[in-house]
Amino acid sequence: MSAPRRSVLALAVLSMLTEEPMHAYRMQQLIKERHKDDVVNVSQRTSVYQTIQRLARDGLIEVESTERADNRPERTTYRITRAGRDTLREWLYAMLSTPAPEYPEFPAALSFLPSLAPARAVEALTVRADRLAERLAAMTESTAESAAFLPRLFLIENEYQLRVLEAELAYVRGLLDDVRAGRLTWPDHL
């Protein structure tokens, strides 16, 4: 049997199940309530269920109980297995220790920047800078509010995201300055 396939969502599911057994809907809600949906994509409920099925198939979680209340659909509650706890620790160590290639859209768009006219590029980058500044302000405020009742350990992903946002905003503003000042130019044939 091959090693279980690692994913951020699978890591989140296993991590939540170390707290207590729970059903899929509860996991999805906790991810959102804890603002982990900033780092874990749970926009599609089916992805949570598919991940749970895969983890169960791999023996990392198991069914604790199945209940039906009134006219509601059947709810299956899952718990983590010993193999799931071991795998969670292995995955977490690997994710923390080993930089992995990631393919975000923004660097890809930058690599094709000459396909836009300079004025249009400035417009797009200005909008991005404004949105980054808004997001940075909102995240700074929400992190400060959360820090009033949560230990720093539970907010370190926010710290990281804030630093990344600050760096990206500074980069975009610098790039805009370079384009506006003529330090970054487009070939005449484009």
Secondary structure, 3 states (H helix, E strand, C coil): CCCCCCCHHHHHHHHHHCCCCEEHHHHHHHHHHCCHHHCCCCCCHHHHHHHHHHHHHCCCEEEEEEECCCCCCCEEEEEECHHHHHHHHHHHHHHHHCCCCCCCHHHHHHHCHHHCCHHHHHHHHHHHHHHHHHHHHHHHHHHHHHHCCCCHHHHHHHHHHHHHHHHHHHHHHHHHHHHHCCCCCCCCCC
